[in-house]
Amino acid sequence: DAHRGVVGYAVWNLDTGERLARRGDEPFPTASLVKVPILVALFEQVAEGRIALDDPLTVLKIDQVPGSGSLQFLHNGLAITVRDAAWLMTTQSDNTATNLLLDRIGIRTVWTAMERRGLPRTKVHAKVFNRATSLAPDSSVKYGLGVTTPEEMARLFALLADGRAVSPAADSAMVDVLAHNEDGTMLQRYVPDGIRAAHKTGAVDAARTECSLWF
């Protein structure tokens, strides 16, 4: 109540079924937290044989965008794999890697993947720093890169924890990537060292987001 802003959260105890929420069903801007739905949609495409993690991607000057991540600083024509891009998107929140993956799988693919999991309000709008690619211009103006609700993001992480987002093997791989997230500035700073967490953060001028799976 004292915070000068709008706070929403959803807390799920996956062992007991207990739940606590505040504005859990209200839409919020995702910032880079939307990269988790992109990751899930990507691994679904891999499971369906539409894309392989070892498929090559080329980083061109036109692809390099500012903000978080290191690909923006590397040389033109750099060759990486889909797996590399997924790792950088998740652990460093690399914006260039994110756009390369969105070019590969398509923005609407992420929408469809979330809808199939009962998360119809979780959407990535456009490529990062490229609002002209938005599939929902009005929502982009209001929420930025993406939109979700606290409850929907909690459900997505619960599916990952249970091995039901894509498959047990794929979900285990995604959780491992999320556990290597390099940003420890938000929820992570409140817990003792050695507490394992698979998490993703996001930050823009007017919003801070995080979803974390605590072990």
Number of C-alpha atoms within 10 A of each C-alpha: 6 5 6 6 9 9 14 17 19 19 16 17 12 13 6 7 7 9 11 11 13 13 15 20 16 14 17 23 27 28 25 26 26 24 25 22 21 27 22 21 25 28 25 21 18 15 14 11 9 11 16 16 15 11 11 14 19 14 20 17 14 9 16 21 21 14 13 15 20 16 21 21 11 12 12 15 11 12 12 15 15 21 18 16 23 26 21 22 27 29 20 19 25 25 28 28 30 25 23 22 22 22 12 13 17 17 22 16 17 25 20 16 23 22 14 11 15 13 20 15 19 27 27 32 28 23 24 24 15 12 16 11 13 20 16 14 15 11 16 19 12 12 19 22 26 26 21 24 23 24 23 22 25 19 18 22 23 18 17 23 20 14 16 16 24 23 16 15 11 19 22 16 14 23 19 14 20 21 19 17 20 14 16 12 9 14 14 17 10 9 9 8 8 6 9 15 18 20 27 28 27 19 14 13 6 8 15 16 21 19 23 20 20 14 8
